[in-house]
Amino acid sequence: MTSLLKHFRLGSNRNPVRDWLALLTLSIMVFAGIVVWNIWAFDTVASGGAIGAPAVTAPPIFSRSSLDAVHAVFSSRADEESKYQTGAYRYADPAQ
C-alpha cells in the first residue's frame, strides 16, 4: 500500500508510457472478455438453449369452472345485445 501511495506522490518518478501501456493492456483484456462472453451467449441462444436456470412450469392459476362462469356472463351479455339489435326490446331515447 505504501508503494502505491509513493507512486502517486507529486515528487515521484513517473512513467507515462508504462501507465498507458498498462491501461491499454487492461482495456484489451476486458474487451476480449466481453467478446468471448457475447459469442458464448449468442451460440447458446442460437442453439436453442437458455442462459440461466431453466424455466419451471407452474400449474395454471385459474380453474375451469371460473373460466366457464366468465364465458357464461359474456354469452348472456351477447344475448341481451342481440335483443336490442333485433328489436325485441323497445326503448325510448331521451336524447330525441
C-alpha positions in Angstrom: 0.0 0.0 0.0 2.9 2.4 0.8 4.5 1.8 -2.6 1.2 2.7 -4.3 1.0 5.9 -2.3 4.6 6.7 -3.3 3.7 6.2 -6.9 1.0 8.8 -6.8 3.0 11.4 -4.8 4.0 14.5 -6.7 7.7 14.2 -6.4 7.9 10.6 -7.5 9.4 9.3 -10.8 6.5 8.9 -13.3 6.5 6.8 -16.4 3.5 7.7 -18.6 4.4 5.1 -21.3 4.2 2.3 -18.7 0.9 3.7 -17.3 -0.7 4.0 -20.8 0.6 0.5 -21.7 -0.9 -1.0 -18.6 -4.2 0.8 -19.2 -4.3 -0.3 -22.9 -3.5 -3.9 -21.9 -6.2 -4.0 -19.3 -8.7 -2.5 -21.8 -7.8 -5.1 -24.4 -8.3 -7.9 -21.9 -11.7 -6.6 -20.8 -12.8 -6.1 -24.4 -11.7 -9.7 -25.2 -13.6 -11.0 -22.2 -16.7 -9.1 -23.4 -16.4 -10.5 -26.9 -15.9 -14.1 -25.7 -19.0 -13.7 -23.4 -21.1 -12.4 -26.3 -20.0 -15.2 -28.6 -20.9 -17.8 -25.9 -24.3 -16.2 -25.2 -25.1 -16.0 -28.9 -24.1 -19.6 -29.5 -26.1 -20.8 -26.5 -29.3 -18.9 -27.6 -28.9 -19.8 -31.3 -28.7 -23.5 -30.5 -31.9 -23.3 -28.5 -30.5 -23.1 -25.0 -31.3 -20.7 -22.3 -29.0 -18.5 -20.3 -29.5 -19.1 -16.6 -31.7 -21.6 -14.8 -34.4 -23.3 -17.0 -37.9 -22.0 -16.5 -40.0 -24.0 -14.1 -43.5 -24.8 -15.4 -46.1 -23.6 -12.9 -49.6 -25.1 -12.6 -52.4 -23.0 -14.1 -53.7 -20.2 -11.8 -57.3 -20.5 -12.8 -59.9 -23.2 -12.5 -62.0 -24.4 -15.4 -65.2 -23.7 -13.5 -64.4 -20.0 -13.1 -63.5 -19.8 -16.8 -66.8 -21.3 -17.7 -68.6 -18.8 -15.5 -66.9 -15.9 -17.3 -67.9 -17.4 -20.7 -71.5 -17.7 -19.4 -71.5 -14.0 -18.4 -70.3 -12.9 -21.8 -72.7 -15.2 -23.5 -75.7 -13.7 -21.6 -74.4 -10.2 -22.5 -74.3 -11.1 -26.2 -77.8 -12.4 -26.0 -79.0 -9.2 -24.4 -77.2 -7.2 -27.1 -78.8 -9.2 -29.9 -82.3 -8.5 -28.4 -81.6 -4.7 -28.7 -80.3 -5.1 -32.2 -83.2 -7.3 -33.5 -85.9 -5.1 -31.9 -87.1 -7.5 -29.2 -86.6 -4.7 -26.7 -88.1 -1.3 -27.3 -86.8 1.8 -25.5 -87.3 5.5 -25.8 -84.3 7.5 -26.5 -84.4 10.6 -24.2 -82.0 12.5 -26.5 -84.5 12.6 -29.3 
